[in-house]
Amino acid sequence: MTAVGTPAQPLRVAIIGSGPAAFYAVEQLFKSTAVIAEVDMFDRLPAPHGLVRYGVAPDHPKIKTVTRAYDAVAAHSRFRFFGNVDFGRHLTLSDLSRHYHQVVFATGAQTDRHMGIPGEDLAGSHAATEFVAWYNGHPDYRECRFDLSVKRAAVVGVGNVAIDVARILMRTPEELVKTDIAAYALEALRNSRVEEVYLLGRRGPAQAAFTNPEVKEIGEMPGADVVVRPDEVQLDPLSQAQLDAAGDRTLTRKIEILQGYAVRQPEGKPKRLHVRFLVSPVELLGDSSGRVTRMRLVRNRLVASGSGAISAEPAGEFEELEVGLVFRSVGYRGVPVPGVPFDERRGVIPNDKGRVIDPESNRPVAGLYVAGWIKRGPSGVIGTNKPDSTETVASMMADVQQGSYFHPPEPDAGALETLVVTRQPLAVTYADWRRLDALECSNGEACGRPRLKFTSIEEMLAALGRAANT
Ligand code: NAP
């Protein structure tokens, strides 16, 4: 039998998903000198790059330049991209096990967590992740509607997603036009009447998840003043003691920036971003038509648990905020993948160093791996996925040495391609994507923007000269 991972029989790997974790896994697979790998990457959308395209805020273009490194990986002769191919619909796990030795799921965290409070489903209350996907032109979200005719909005949570949403609501049209924000979102935000946004943290400034560059950035917006209450950024004794013990300079700086905002005089800019701490929404209240009009908040105090973690508990004092739009930004959540174990509680695929674990036997499932948010949960920045994927690939390489993988009857690149084309004649290649990418940039240039995104699969296929009904 031919050894797997040799020129005669390369290790055949399928990767589901095409975000950062997927690309870092491919990069790592091609770095291996011991094993020759052929990698096929699948995405249900024609455009690759996952959250770099559909999650990173449009006013953060520098972060998106990471895709150049992914393009370099994709140029490898043993790499293929099959876009517009939906795992579970066009291809099943049983198909993949006939064609590949190993399969990696890098499907991210495609839904959001809920607050679990009454009124959460009122009209005007949305997941921040939907708004993010909408303004980034994700085909599944382009039809979403957000009522930007209201004056006040609240964003629940103080992570980087929450701050992205608040910032996009506060940006001026002149700022937004310089970004690759979807054209329909630019138009809607141009007409937005939102003047005040409340960013709501349930704990204190020392526990806020957003990072320093983002906190600094909100203080530099030309169209919005940032407003912070001095009493809410005074450290409580518990947080102060933890900060003193940790000597964390980055966190100290974050608190200093926030305390600096608290003593700033508003400059009378057209909009205001209020950053609040120690408050939790307990209920959303609506009008007779079922639209959210108010949010009831409880003030919190901080308490230490036995493990030393600081959590919030209600202090018994309530207040109401008049808001017509609410975005919950309390974390993303993974969704199950057909045929693969899933940990409902954590919203991840159970795994050990990237090896999928069968919860019944508590043993690895040969041939199945995970990388990125579906592996560890929705945490960290893009770069965090590099060591994460490296760990998964190390497990994959060790398993190849042990002979632990699928033994596919058709480990042939041509046979797989024939199958894909039969199931999805409208599959697109990486070369197709590069054409779309170039077209988006030239279409943008024509109207003074960095990029004009295609926001539907039909538009993308039409631009490639492929009719959606062939
Ligand atoms: P996150 O960083 O985990 O923040 C979630 C926020 O929701 C926290 O403030 C959390 O507060 C709060 N929260 C959770 N449950 C809540 C509840 N029931 N009521 C009120 N608040 C609640 O998540 P994220 O903002 O979705 O970001 C996901 C990851 O992507 C993060 O690692 C983030 O850094 C990264 N990201 C990075 C960038 C960037 O680099 N610019 C941009 C976007 C996202 P507690 O701490 O009290 O739980």
Residues whose N, C-alpha, C, O or C-beta is under 5 A from the ligand:
A	BS01	NAP	M115 V156 G157 V158 G159 N160 V161 A162 R202 R203 Q207 A209 S329 V330 G331 Y332 P378 S379 G380 V381
